Amino acid sequence: MMAKIWKQEPAWLEKKRQLAVLLQSRFPTLSGQEEWVDHWQKKTTGVSRGWLSLQEDSLTAMPLEQAVNEYSTLLQENLMEKAIFWQDNQLAAMHLANIDCGQFIYLRPQITQERPVVFSPHRNSANTHNIIVISAGANAVIEERMVNDTLLPSYEGTEILVGANAHVTYRQANRSTSKNIYRTIHAYQAHGSTLQFEVASQVQTKATVDLYSFLDGQNTQWTPTIALSGTQQLTALVDGFGKGTSATLTQYRDSEAVTGAPFKVKAGEPLPISEDIHPLKELASSERWLKQIMTAE
């Protein structure tokens, strides 16, 4: 019987975590996953501070620990169900079982957020999980800038759920001392939505970066741009269907240190996709935000 990670967990979450532990051996393994999972068995609970807390008419933000109770139904249906799938592999299942902190953001329908919504917590955690829900017809820029002081191998999961005809730019520039980071950024996009990623992945040690979106219906666009420096492996996959639906991945990378398979469709129907790979030093000034982050270090 697993001990509860948070003092107050809804019954569905407790049960789901237990199920993840019970069933994980049936799921596919990821190479090298024991490096993470073995450390997590030792039960180190994370500490964190500085999560974004907002209660506005258009926008709610709170720590995930609070949101699983206050937005229980929404999270029961969506936590690791539509973007990061907890049954995908053993590492994802064990991450679900061990999530100890994270950010929840919920933007209501038809809202245009004028300024970027930025969250920048400081934490010491091996299992962080953020879930961002953007309702239909909304427009927003979300910026994630987390600092992690853990030395343990860590999993950073972010799920972005985008409603029909919503338009979102998601930016990430996290910093971590973890000796091996598994950085997962997955999305689900309803029809007519556009989602742009601007991800700055800089590591001193090593990392795996795992990008994915499910494009659910026509006229849905996913345009991830990522800049990678340091020893990293990149996996980028997409699924989807519908007329006018497509995905384009742009990478700026240190060719000696970064490896990865070509961008491809994971399991679904054929989809128009393309990929551009450039040396890191060619990071164009048009990518203003990314360039600023990558040169600030």
Contacts in CASP RR format, 6 or more apart in sequence:
PFRMAT RR
TARGET T0000
AUTHOR 0000-0000-0000
METHOD contacts of the structure
MODEL  1
MMAKIWKQEPAWLEKKRQLAVLLQSRFPTLSGQEEWVDHWQKKTTGVSRG
WLSLQEDSLTAMPLEQAVNEYSTLLQENLMEKAIFWQDNQLAAMHLANID
CGQFIYLRPQITQERPVVFSPHRNSANTHNIIVISAGANAVIEERMVNDT
LLPSYEGTEILVGANAHVTYRQANRSTSKNIYRTIHAYQAHGSTLQFEVA
SQVQTKATVDLYSFLDGQNTQWTPTIALSGTQQLTALVDGFGKGTSATLT
QYRDSEAVTGAPFKVKAGEPLPISEDIHPLKELASSERWLKQIMTAE
1 18 0 8 1.000
2 17 0 8 1.000
2 18 0 8 1.000
2 21 0 8 1.000
2 97 0 8 1.000
3 43 0 8 1.000
4 14 0 8 1.000
5 17 0 8 1.000
5 45 0 8 1.000
5 98 0 8 1.000
5 99 0 8 1.000
5 100 0 8 1.000
6 65 0 8 1.000
6 68 0 8 1.000
6 100 0 8 1.000
8 69 0 8 1.000
9 17 0 8 1.000
9 68 0 8 1.000
10 68 0 8 1.000
10 69 0 8 1.000
10 72 0 8 1.000
10 76 0 8 1.000
12 72 0 8 1.000
12 76 0 8 1.000
13 68 0 8 1.000
13 75 0 8 1.000
13 76 0 8 1.000
13 79 0 8 1.000
16 79 0 8 1.000
16 86 0 8 1.000
16 96 0 8 1.000
17 96 0 8 1.000
17 97 0 8 1.000
18 97 0 8 1.000
20 86 0 8 1.000
20 93 0 8 1.000
20 94 0 8 1.000
20 96 0 8 1.000
20 97 0 8 1.000
21 93 0 8 1.000
21 94 0 8 1.000
21 97 0 8 1.000
23 87 0 8 1.000
23 93 0 8 1.000
24 90 0 8 1.000
24 93 0 8 1.000
24 94 0 8 1.000
24 97 0 8 1.000
25 90 0 8 1.000
27 87 0 8 1.000
27 88 0 8 1.000
27 89 0 8 1.000
27 90 0 8 1.000
27 92 0 8 1.000
27 93 0 8 1.000
28 88 0 8 1.000
28 89 0 8 1.000
28 90 0 8 1.000
29 89 0 8 1.000
29 90 0 8 1.000
30 89 0 8 1.000
30 90 0 8 1.000
30 91 0 8 1.000
33 89 0 8 1.000
33 90 0 8 1.000
33 91 0 8 1.000
35 153 0 8 1.000
35 180 0 8 1.000
36 91 0 8 1.000
36 94 0 8 1.000
36 126 0 8 1.000
36 153 0 8 1.000
36 154 0 8 1.000
36 155 0 8 1.000
36 180 0 8 1.000
36 182 0 8 1.000
37 90 0 8 1.000
37 91 0 8 1.000
37 94 0 8 1.000
39 126 0 8 1.000
39 152 0 8 1.000
39 153 0 8 1.000
40 94 0 8 1.000
40 98 0 8 1.000
40 126 0 8 1.000
40 127 0 8 1.000
44 126 0 8 1.000
44 152 0 8 1.000
45 100 0 8 1.000
46 100 0 8 1.000
46 101 0 8 1.000
46 123 0 8 1.000
46 124 0 8 1.000
46 125 0 8 1.000
46 126 0 8 1.000
46 150 0 8 1.000
47 123 0 8 1.000
47 124 0 8 1.000
47 125 0 8 1.000
48 63 0 8 1.000
48 100 0 8 1.000
48 101 0 8 1.000
48 102 0 8 1.000
48 121 0 8 1.000
48 122 0 8 1.000
48 123 0 8 1.000
48 124 0 8 1.000
48 125 0 8 1.000
48 128 0 8 1.000
49 121 0 8 1.000
49 122 0 8 1.000
49 123 0 8 1.000
50 120 0 8 1.000
50 121 0 8 1.000
50 122 0 8 1.000
51 61 0 8 1.000
51 62 0 8 1.000
51 63 0 8 1.000
51 101 0 8 1.000
51 102 0 8 1.000
51 103 0 8 1.000
51 119 0 8 1.000
51 121 0 8 1.000
52 61 0 8 1.000
52 62 0 8 1.000
52 103 0 8 1.000
52 105 0 8 1.000
52 117 0 8 1.000
52 118 0 8 1.000
52 119 0 8 1.000
52 120 0 8 1.000
52 121 0 8 1.000
53 61 0 8 1.000
53 62 0 8 1.000
53 63 0 8 1.000
54 60 0 8 1.000
54 61 0 8 1.000
54 62 0 8 1.000
55 62 0 8 1.000
57 108 0 8 1.000
58 107 0 8 1.000
58 108 0 8 1.000
58 111 0 8 1.000
58 113 0 8 1.000
59 105 0 8 1.000
59 106 0 8 1.000
59 107 0 8 1.000
59 108 0 8 1.000
59 111 0 8 1.000
59 113 0 8 1.000
59 117 0 8 1.000
60 71 0 8 1.000
60 104 0 8 1.000
60 105 0 8 1.000
60 106 0 8 1.000
61 103 0 8 1.000
61 104 0 8 1.000
61 105 0 8 1.000
61 106 0 8 1.000
61 117 0 8 1.000
61 119 0 8 1.000
62 70 0 8 1.000
62 104 0 8 1.000
63 101 0 8 1.000
63 102 0 8 1.000
63 103 0 8 1.000
63 104 0 8 1.000
64 99 0 8 1.000
64 101 0 8 1.000
64 102 0 8 1.000
64 103 0 8 1.000
64 104 0 8 1.000
64 129 0 8 1.000
64 130 0 8 1.000
64 131 0 8 1.000
65 101 0 8 1.000
65 102 0 8 1.000
66 104 0 8 1.000
67 75 0 8 1.000
67 104 0 8 1.000
67 131 0 8 1.000
68 75 0 8 1.000
68 79 0 8 1.000
71 104 0 8 1.000
71 106 0 8 1.000
74 106 0 8 1.000
74 133 0 8 1.000
75 104 0 8 1.000
75 131 0 8 1.000
78 131 0 8 1.000
78 133 0 8 1.000
78 159 0 8 1.000
78 161 0 8 1.000
79 96 0 8 1.000
79 129 0 8 1.000
79 131 0 8 1.000
79 159 0 8 1.000
80 86 0 8 1.000
80 92 0 8 1.000
80 96 0 8 1.000
80 129 0 8 1.000
80 159 0 8 1.000
82 159 0 8 1.000
82 161 0 8 1.000
82 188 0 8 1.000
82 214 0 8 1.000
83 159 0 8 1.000
83 160 0 8 1.000
83 161 0 8 1.000
83 186 0 8 1.000
83 187 0 8 1.000
83 188 0 8 1.000
83 212 0 8 1.000
83 213 0 8 1.000
83 214 0 8 1.000
84 92 0 8 1.000
84 157 0 8 1.000
84 159 0 8 1.000
84 184 0 8 1.000
84 186 0 8 1.000
84 212 0 8 1.000
85 92 0 8 1.000
86 92 0 8 1.000
86 93 0 8 1.000
86 95 0 8 1.000
86 96 0 8 1.000
87 93 0 8 1.000
91 155 0 8 1.000
91 182 0 8 1.000
92 184 0 8 1.000
95 127 0 8 1.000
95 129 0 8 1.000
95 155 0 8 1.000
95 157 0 8 1.000
98 126 0 8 1.000
98 127 0 8 1.000
99 127 0 8 1.000
99 128 0 8 1.000
99 129 0 8 1.000
100 125 0 8 1.000
100 126 0 8 1.000
100 127 0 8 1.000
100 128 0 8 1.000
101 121 0 8 1.000
101 123 0 8 1.000
101 125 0 8 1.000
101 127 0 8 1.000
101 128 0 8 1.000
101 129 0 8 1.000
102 121 0 8 1.000
102 128 0 8 1.000
102 129 0 8 1.000
102 130 0 8 1.000
103 119 0 8 1.000
103 121 0 8 1.000
103 130 0 8 1.000
103 131 0 8 1.000
103 132 0 8 1.000
103 144 0 8 1.000
104 130 0 8 1.000
104 131 0 8 1.000
104 132 0 8 1.000
104 133 0 8 1.000
105 117 0 8 1.000
105 119 0 8 1.000
105 130 0 8 1.000
105 131 0 8 1.000
105 132 0 8 1.000
105 133 0 8 1.000
105 142 0 8 1.000
106 133 0 8 1.000
106 135 0 8 1.000
107 113 0 8 1.000
107 117 0 8 1.000
107 133 0 8 1.000
107 134 0 8 1.000
107 135 0 8 1.000
107 138 0 8 1.000
107 140 0 8 1.000
108 135 0 8 1.000
108 138 0 8 1.000
109 135 0 8 1.000
109 136 0 8 1.000
109 137 0 8 1.000
109 138 0 8 1.000
110 135 0 8 1.000
110 136 0 8 1.000
110 137 0 8 1.000
110 138 0 8 1.000
111 135 0 8 1.000
111 138 0 8 1.000
111 139 0 8 1.000
111 140 0 8 1.000
112 138 0 8 1.000
112 139 0 8 1.000
112 140 0 8 1.000
113 138 0 8 1.000
113 139 0 8 1.000
113 140 0 8 1.000
113 141 0 8 1.000
115 141 0 8 1.000
116 140 0 8 1.000
116 141 0 8 1.000
116 142 0 8 1.000
116 143 0 8 1.000
116 171 0 8 1.000
117 140 0 8 1.000
117 141 0 8 1.000
117 142 0 8 1.000
117 143 0 8 1.000
118 143 0 8 1.000
118 145 0 8 1.000
119 130 0 8 1.000
119 143 0 8 1.000
119 144 0 8 1.000
119 145 0 8 1.000
119 146 0 8 1.000
120 144 0 8 1.000
120 145 0 8 1.000
120 146 0 8 1.000
120 147 0 8 1.000
121 146 0 8 1.000
121 147 0 8 1.000
122 146 0 8 1.000
122 147 0 8 1.000
122 149 0 8 1.000
123 146 0 8 1.000
123 147 0 8 1.000
123 148 0 8 1.000
123 149 0 8 1.000
123 150 0 8 1.000
124 148 0 8 1.000
124 149 0 8 1.000
124 150 0 8 1.000
125 148 0 8 1.000
125 150 0 8 1.000
125 154 0 8 1.000
126 150 0 8 1.000
126 152 0 8 1.000
126 153 0 8 1.000
126 154 0 8 1.000
126 155 0 8 1.000
126 178 0 8 1.000
127 154 0 8 1.000
127 155 0 8 1.000
128 146 0 8 1.000
128 148 0 8 1.000
128 154 0 8 1.000
128 155 0 8 1.000
128 156 0 8 1.000
128 157 0 8 1.000
129 157 0 8 1.000
129 158 0 8 1.000
129 159 0 8 1.000
130 144 0 8 1.000
130 157 0 8 1.000
130 158 0 8 1.000
130 159 0 8 1.000
131 158 0 8 1.000
131 159 0 8 1.000
131 161 0 8 1.000
132 142 0 8 1.000
132 158 0 8 1.000
132 159 0 8 1.000
132 160 0 8 1.000
132 161 0 8 1.000
132 170 0 8 1.000
133 161 0 8 1.000
134 140 0 8 1.000
134 142 0 8 1.000
134 160 0 8 1.000
134 161 0 8 1.000
134 162 0 8 1.000
134 163 0 8 1.000
134 166 0 8 1.000
134 168 0 8 1.000
135 163 0 8 1.000
135 166 0 8 1.000
136 163 0 8 1.000
136 164 0 8 1.000
136 165 0 8 1.000
136 166 0 8 1.000
136 190 0 8 1.000
137 163 0 8 1.000
137 164 0 8 1.000
137 165 0 8 1.000
137 166 0 8 1.000
137 167 0 8 1.000
138 163 0 8 1.000
138 166 0 8 1.000
138 167 0 8 1.000
138 168 0 8 1.000
139 166 0 8 1.000
139 167 0 8 1.000
139 168 0 8 1.000
140 166 0 8 1.000
140 167 0 8 1.000
140 168 0 8 1.000
140 169 0 8 1.000
141 168 0 8 1.000
141 169 0 8 1.000
141 170 0 8 1.000
141 171 0 8 1.000
142 160 0 8 1.000
142 168 0 8 1.000
142 169 0 8 1.000
142 170 0 8 1.000
142 171 0 8 1.000
143 171 0 8 1.000
143 172 0 8 1.000
143 173 0 8 1.000
144 158 0 8 1.000
144 170 0 8 1.000
144 171 0 8 1.000
144 172 0 8 1.000
144 173 0 8 1.000
144 174 0 8 1.000
145 172 0 8 1.000
145 173 0 8 1.000
145 174 0 8 1.000
145 175 0 8 1.000
146 156 0 8 1.000
146 174 0 8 1.000
146 175 0 8 1.000
146 176 0 8 1.000
147 174 0 8 1.000
147 175 0 8 1.000
147 176 0 8 1.000
148 154 0 8 1.000
148 156 0 8 1.000
148 174 0 8 1.000
148 175 0 8 1.000
148 176 0 8 1.000
148 177 0 8 1.000
148 178 0 8 1.000
149 177 0 8 1.000
150 176 0 8 1.000
150 177 0 8 1.000
150 178 0 8 1.000
151 177 0 8 1.000
151 178 0 8 1.000
151 179 0 8 1.000
152 178 0 8 1.000
152 179 0 8 1.000
153 178 0 8 1.000
153 179 0 8 1.000
153 180 0 8 1.000
153 181 0 8 1.000
153 182 0 8 1.000
154 176 0 8 1.000
154 178 0 8 1.000
154 180 0 8 1.000
154 181 0 8 1.000
154 182 0 8 1.000
155 181 0 8 1.000
155 182 0 8 1.000
155 184 0 8 1.000
156 174 0 8 1.000
156 176 0 8 1.000
156 181 0 8 1.000
156 182 0 8 1.000
156 183 0 8 1.000
156 184 0 8 1.000
157 183 0 8 1.000
157 184 0 8 1.000
157 185 0 8 1.000
157 186 0 8 1.000
158 170 0 8 1.000
158 172 0 8 1.000
158 184 0 8 1.000
158 185 0 8 1.000
158 186 0 8 1.000
159 186 0 8 1.000
159 187 0 8 1.000
159 188 0 8 1.000
160 168 0 8 1.000
160 170 0 8 1.000
160 185 0 8 1.000
160 186 0 8 1.000
160 187 0 8 1.000
160 188 0 8 1.000
160 195 0 8 1.000
161 187 0 8 1.000
161 188 0 8 1.000
162 168 0 8 1.000
162 187 0 8 1.000
162 188 0 8 1.000
162 189 0 8 1.000
162 190 0 8 1.000
162 193 0 8 1.000
162 195 0 8 1.000
163 189 0 8 1.000
163 190 0 8 1.000
163 193 0 8 1.000
164 190 0 8 1.000
164 191 0 8 1.000
164 192 0 8 1.000
164 193 0 8 1.000
165 190 0 8 1.000
165 191 0 8 1.000
165 192 0 8 1.000
165 193 0 8 1.000
166 190 0 8 1.000
166 193 0 8 1.000
167 193 0 8 1.000
167 194 0 8 1.000
168 193 0 8 1.000
168 194 0 8 1.000
168 195 0 8 1.000
168 196 0 8 1.000
169 195 0 8 1.000
169 196 0 8 1.000
169 198 0 8 1.000
170 185 0 8 1.000
170 187 0 8 1.000
170 195 0 8 1.000
170 196 0 8 1.000
170 197 0 8 1.000
170 198 0 8 1.000
171 197 0 8 1.000
171 198 0 8 1.000
171 199 0 8 1.000
171 289 0 8 1.000
172 185 0 8 1.000
172 197 0 8 1.000
172 198 0 8 1.000
172 199 0 8 1.000
172 200 0 8 1.000
172 201 0 8 1.000
173 199 0 8 1.000
173 200 0 8 1.000
173 202 0 8 1.000
173 293 0 8 1.000
174 183 0 8 1.000
174 201 0 8 1.000
175 202 0 8 1.000
176 203 0 8 1.000
177 204 0 8 1.000
177 205 0 8 1.000
178 205 0 8 1.000
179 205 0 8 1.000
179 206 0 8 1.000
180 205 0 8 1.000
180 206 0 8 1.000
180 207 0 8 1.000
181 203 0 8 1.000
181 205 0 8 1.000
181 206 0 8 1.000
181 207 0 8 1.000
181 208 0 8 1.000
182 207 0 8 1.000
182 208 0 8 1.000
182 210 0 8 1.000
183 201 0 8 1.000
183 207 0 8 1.000
183 208 0 8 1.000
183 209 0 8 1.000
183 210 0 8 1.000
184 210 0 8 1.000
184 212 0 8 1.000
185 197 0 8 1.000
185 199 0 8 1.000
185 209 0 8 1.000
185 210 0 8 1.000
185 211 0 8 1.000
185 212 0 8 1.000
186 210 0 8 1.000
186 211 0 8 1.000
186 212 0 8 1.000
186 213 0 8 1.000
187 195 0 8 1.000
187 212 0 8 1.000
187 213 0 8 1.000
187 214 0 8 1.000
187 222 0 8 1.000
188 213 0 8 1.000
188 214 0 8 1.000
188 216 0 8 1.000
189 195 0 8 1.000
189 213 0 8 1.000
189 214 0 8 1.000
189 215 0 8 1.000
189 216 0 8 1.000
189 220 0 8 1.000
189 222 0 8 1.000
190 216 0 8 1.000
190 217 0 8 1.000
190 220 0 8 1.000
191 216 0 8 1.000
191 217 0 8 1.000
191 218 0 8 1.000
191 219 0 8 1.000
191 220 0 8 1.000
191 242 0 8 1.000
192 217 0 8 1.000
192 218 0 8 1.000
192 219 0 8 1.000
192 220 0 8 1.000
192 221 0 8 1.000
193 220 0 8 1.000
193 221 0 8 1.000
194 220 0 8 1.000
194 221 0 8 1.000
194 222 0 8 1.000
194 223 0 8 1.000
195 213 0 8 1.000
195 221 0 8 1.000
195 222 0 8 1.000
195 223 0 8 1.000
196 223 0 8 1.000
196 224 0 8 1.000
196 225 0 8 1.000
197 211 0 8 1.000
197 222 0 8 1.000
197 223 0 8 1.000
197 224 0 8 1.000
197 225 0 8 1.000
197 226 0 8 1.000
198 225 0 8 1.000
198 287 0 8 1.000
198 289 0 8 1.000
198 290 0 8 1.000
199 209 0 8 1.000
199 211 0 8 1.000
199 224 0 8 1.000
199 225 0 8 1.000
199 226 0 8 1.000
199 227 0 8 1.000
200 226 0 8 1.000
200 227 0 8 1.000
200 290 0 8 1.000
200 293 0 8 1.000
200 294 0 8 1.000
201 207 0 8 1.000
201 209 0 8 1.000
201 226 0 8 1.000
201 227 0 8 1.000
201 228 0 8 1.000
201 229 0 8 1.000
201 232 0 8 1.000
202 228 0 8 1.000
202 229 0 8 1.000
202 230 0 8 1.000
202 294 0 8 1.000
202 297 0 8 1.000
203 229 0 8 1.000
203 230 0 8 1.000
203 231 0 8 1.000
203 232 0 8 1.000
204 230 0 8 1.000
205 231 0 8 1.000
206 230 0 8 1.000
206 231 0 8 1.000
206 232 0 8 1.000
207 230 0 8 1.000
207 231 0 8 1.000
207 232 0 8 1.000
207 233 0 8 1.000
208 232 0 8 1.000
208 233 0 8 1.000
208 234 0 8 1.000
208 235 0 8 1.000
209 226 0 8 1.000
209 228 0 8 1.000
209 232 0 8 1.000
209 233 0 8 1.000
209 234 0 8 1.000
209 235 0 8 1.000
210 235 0 8 1.000
211 224 0 8 1.000
211 226 0 8 1.000
211 234 0 8 1.000
211 235 0 8 1.000
211 236 0 8 1.000
211 237 0 8 1.000
211 249 0 8 1.000
212 236 0 8 1.000
212 237 0 8 1.000
212 238 0 8 1.000
212 239 0 8 1.000
212 266 0 8 1.000
213 222 0 8 1.000
213 224 0 8 1.000
213 238 0 8 1.000
213 239 0 8 1.000
213 247 0 8 1.000
214 238 0 8 1.000
214 239 0 8 1.000
214 240 0 8 1.000
215 221 0 8 1.000
215 222 0 8 1.000
215 238 0 8 1.000
215 239 0 8 1.000
215 240 0 8 1.000
215 241 0 8 1.000
215 242 0 8 1.000
215 245 0 8 1.000
215 247 0 8 1.000
215 271 0 8 1.000
216 240 0 8 1.000
216 241 0 8 1.000
217 240 0 8 1.000
217 241 0 8 1.000
217 242 0 8 1.000
217 245 0 8 1.000
218 242 0 8 1.000
218 243 0 8 1.000
218 244 0 8 1.000
218 245 0 8 1.000
219 242 0 8 1.000
219 243 0 8 1.000
219 244 0 8 1.000
219 245 0 8 1.000
220 240 0 8 1.000
220 242 0 8 1.000
220 244 0 8 1.000
220 245 0 8 1.000
221 245 0 8 1.000
221 246 0 8 1.000
221 247 0 8 1.000
222 238 0 8 1.000
222 246 0 8 1.000
222 247 0 8 1.000
222 248 0 8 1.000
223 247 0 8 1.000
223 248 0 8 1.000
223 250 0 8 1.000
224 236 0 8 1.000
224 247 0 8 1.000
224 248 0 8 1.000
224 249 0 8 1.000
224 250 0 8 1.000
225 249 0 8 1.000
225 250 0 8 1.000
225 251 0 8 1.000
225 252 0 8 1.000
225 287 0 8 1.000
225 290 0 8 1.000
226 234 0 8 1.000
226 249 0 8 1.000
226 250 0 8 1.000
226 251 0 8 1.000
226 252 0 8 1.000
226 253 0 8 1.000
227 251 0 8 1.000
227 252 0 8 1.000
227 253 0 8 1.000
227 280 0 8 1.000
227 283 0 8 1.000
227 287 0 8 1.000
227 290 0 8 1.000
227 293 0 8 1.000
227 294 0 8 1.000
228 234 0 8 1.000
228 251 0 8 1.000
228 252 0 8 1.000
228 253 0 8 1.000
228 254 0 8 1.000
228 257 0 8 1.000
228 258 0 8 1.000
228 280 0 8 1.000
229 253 0 8 1.000
229 254 0 8 1.000
229 257 0 8 1.000
229 280 0 8 1.000
229 294 0 8 1.000
229 297 0 8 1.000
230 254 0 8 1.000
230 257 0 8 1.000
230 258 0 8 1.000
231 257 0 8 1.000
231 258 0 8 1.000
232 253 0 8 1.000
232 257 0 8 1.000
232 258 0 8 1.000
232 259 0 8 1.000
233 258 0 8 1.000
233 259 0 8 1.000
233 260 0 8 1.000
234 251 0 8 1.000
234 253 0 8 1.000
234 258 0 8 1.000
234 259 0 8 1.000
234 260 0 8 1.000
235 260 0 8 1.000
235 261 0 8 1.000
236 249 0 8 1.000
236 263 0 8 1.000
236 275 0 8 1.000
237 263 0 8 1.000
237 264 0 8 1.000
237 265 0 8 1.000
237 266 0 8 1.000
238 247 0 8 1.000
238 263 0 8 1.000
238 264 0 8 1.000
238 265 0 8 1.000
238 266 0 8 1.000
238 271 0 8 1.000
238 273 0 8 1.000
239 265 0 8 1.000
239 266 0 8 1.000
239 267 0 8 1.000
239 268 0 8 1.000
239 269 0 8 1.000
239 271 0 8 1.000
240 265 0 8 1.000
240 268 0 8 1.000
240 269 0 8 1.000
240 271 0 8 1.000
241 268 0 8 1.000
241 269 0 8 1.000
241 271 0 8 1.000
244 272 0 8 1.000
245 271 0 8 1.000
245 272 0 8 1.000
246 271 0 8 1.000
246 272 0 8 1.000
246 273 0 8 1.000
246 274 0 8 1.000
247 263 0 8 1.000
247 271 0 8 1.000
247 272 0 8 1.000
247 273 0 8 1.000
247 274 0 8 1.000
248 273 0 8 1.000
248 274 0 8 1.000
248 275 0 8 1.000
248 276 0 8 1.000
249 263 0 8 1.000
249 273 0 8 1.000
249 274 0 8 1.000
249 275 0 8 1.000
249 276 0 8 1.000
250 275 0 8 1.000
250 276 0 8 1.000
250 278 0 8 1.000
251 258 0 8 1.000
251 275 0 8 1.000
251 276 0 8 1.000
251 277 0 8 1.000
251 278 0 8 1.000
252 278 0 8 1.000
252 279 0 8 1.000
252 280 0 8 1.000
252 282 0 8 1.000
252 283 0 8 1.000
252 287 0 8 1.000
252 290 0 8 1.000
252 294 0 8 1.000
253 277 0 8 1.000
253 278 0 8 1.000
253 279 0 8 1.000
253 280 0 8 1.000
254 279 0 8 1.000
254 280 0 8 1.000
255 279 0 8 1.000
262 275 0 8 1.000
263 273 0 8 1.000
263 274 0 8 1.000
263 275 0 8 1.000
264 273 0 8 1.000
265 271 0 8 1.000
265 273 0 8 1.000
280 294 0 8 1.000
283 290 0 8 1.000
283 291 0 8 1.000
283 294 0 8 1.000
284 291 0 8 1.000
285 291 0 8 1.000
END
